[in-house]
Amino acid sequence: MNYKVSVVKTFSAAHCLRGYKGKCENLHGHNWKVCATVSEKKLNKTGMVMDFSDVRMVMDTVLEKMDHKYLNEVHPFTTVNPTAENIAEYIFHQLQTAEVKVETVQVWESDTSFATVSE
């Protein structure tokens, strides 16, 4: 079997897209929503993939670096365009670094538009 749990968190931040021709090249902000899905083939001894509170704690650590910031001034977005796709990839790798067995990360920049990163 493959077990999955997901946690949704939010943060607010501004950005602008370098090299983009359109409204998004201008400074603007979003209330971003992030969903991280963690998976395991087996449940732990308590019958969980991972405690939801542990996933939330790791996500909080990652998202606090971006919350209420101008993303273009936050590493790695000083050189990488802060698109939803690149933000999802950044969060994905940060969760992996924290030894979370992350399967997917979704980042919404609005209620109707999101990007997904998975391995």
Secondary structure, DSSP 8 states (H G I E B T S, - for coil): --EEEEEEEEEEEEE--TT--SGGGS-EEEEEEEEEEEEESS--TTS-SS-HHHHHHHHHHHHTTTTTEEGGGSTTTTTS---HHHHHHHHHHHHHHTT--EEEEEEESSSS-EEEEE-
